[in-house]
Amino acid sequence: MSKWKDCKNLLVIRLDNMGDLIMTNAALQEIKLQMPQCKITLLTSAMALPIVPYLGTVDESIQYDAPWMKLLDRADVSHTESLVAELRRSKFDGCLIFNVYSQNPMPAIMLAYLAGIPKRAAYLRENPYTLLTDWIPDKEPLFYVQHQISRDLALLGHVGISHNLNRLPELILPSKSETLTLPAAFNQRILLNLDVSEEKRRIPANVGKELIQELLNQGHQVVMAGKEDNDYLRSCRSDIRSEQLINLIGVTDIKQLLLLISDSDAVVSVNTGVAHIACALKKTILVLYAQTNPQHIPWSQNSDFILYPIPATMQSKNTINIFVDKKHSPAKTAALRVSVIMKKLGFLLEQQNRQADGTLAVN
C-alpha cells in the first residue's frame, strides 16, 4: 500500500453542497491530527465554498462546479482543461476523493489521473485498474448503508491514515462582532429553517404555518432563516403577527448564520446545510427529514429527526436512490403533524435542560 502518511501536499475532492462538506470535515480533522505536516487543498463547488473558512482544516481551496453534479452553474470543457493543468502544476503527492454512494466518482478520478497525482484513493463499484492506486470496492447501497461520516473516515482507514471511526465534524465560529442584535426572547429562541434547494424536500406550507404559530403560542421566539425569500416561505408565515416572529430570510451571510445558530436554544430545520451546521456546533436540532439520503440523517448527540414521504412524482430518478428507497428505507412514513414535531422538540429541550442542570449524564 502507498505510504499516504508521507504526503505533504494533499488534494481532497468533495464536489457536493455545504452539508456534505461539513460531514467530510471529520475526515479532514483526522488528517490534520495524524498528518500535521500535510497541506490540504480542497477542490469543491461554489455551493460549499462559503463554509470552508470555518472548517479549520483547509489550507487552500479551488472552486470547481463539475458538469456531472447537480449544480446551478457548471464548468465547460475549457474550464475543466484549465483545472487539470492547474492541478498538474501544483504537484500534489496524493488525492482523496469523497463521494456519496449515489454519485459516480469516475470523472473526479479522471481529473486526478490526468493531473498526474501519484496516489489516488476513492470508492468505486467497478475495478478502476490503474486509475486508482488505492481502491475500496463500493458495497453501498447494495449490501448496506452507513452514515456519510463513517464512509469518509473508512476511506482514511483503508489508506492507513487513521482507523478512528468515532470522530465527529466540528466548525469554528466567526468573531462575535458579526452577531445580529435581536430582541430579547420571552422564552427560548428557536431558529427555524424551512428553506431548501429542492422543492421535493419542502414541508407542506400549511404545516409550516401551523408550526410557527404553535411555537409562538408556547412562548418561543421564532427566528426564520434561509437563503432567499419566496412565495412558499411567505405563505408559511402569512397572516401571523407577533413581535416574537423575526424574519431573517435572505439577510444573513454565512458568518451571521453560524452565530445565529450558535446563539439559539434549539434549531428546527428541513434536511439541508443548516441541520449539519447545527450538529457541528452541538446545538439541539430537530430535522424534518424528507425520505431521501438515509446516510445523511442528523448525527449529533442532541439531535432527532422526523421522516416524512416525498410525493411519488418528485422522487429521484437515480436508479441507486430508487433501489435504496425500496430496500433500505422504512416501509411506512407518516405525513408530518405539528403535534408530533412539538412533542419531539419538547423532549429535546427537556433533555438539554437536564444536561445543563447536570442531571443527565453526557457520554
Sequence and secondary structure as in RCSB ss.txt:
>XXXX:A:sequence
MSKWKDCKNLLVIRLDNMGDLIMTNAALQEIKLQMPQCKITLLTSAMALPIVPYLGTVDESIQYDAPWMKLLDRA
DVSHTESLVAELRRSKFDGCLIFNVYSQNPMPAIMLAYLAGIPKRAAYLRENPYTLLTDWIPDKEPLFYVQHQIS
RDLALLGHVGISHNLNRLPELILPSKSETLTLPAAFNQRILLNLDVSEEKRRIPANVGKELIQELLNQGHQVVMA
GKEDNDYLRSCRSDIRSEQLINLIGVTDIKQLLLLISDSDAVVSVNTGVAHIACALKKTILVLYAQTNPQHIPWS
QNSDFILYPIPATMQSKNTINIFVDKKHSPAKTAALRVSVIMKKLGFLLEQQNRQADGTLAVN
>XXXX:A:secstr
   GGG SEEEEE  S HHHHHHHHHHHHHHHHH TT EEEEEE TTTGGGGGGTS  SEEEE   TTS  SS  
 HHHHHHHHHHHHHHT SEEEE   TTS  HHHHHHHHHTT S EEEEESS  GGG SEEEE  TTTT    HHH
HHHHHHHHTTS              GGG       SS EEEEE   SSGGG   HHHHHHHHHHHHHTT EEEEE
 SS  HHHHHHSTT   TTEEE TT   HHHHHHHHHHSSEEEEESSHHHHHHHHTT  EEEEEES  GGGS  S
TTEEEEEE   GGGS   HHHHHHHHHTS S      HHHHHHHHHHHHHHHHHHHHT S   
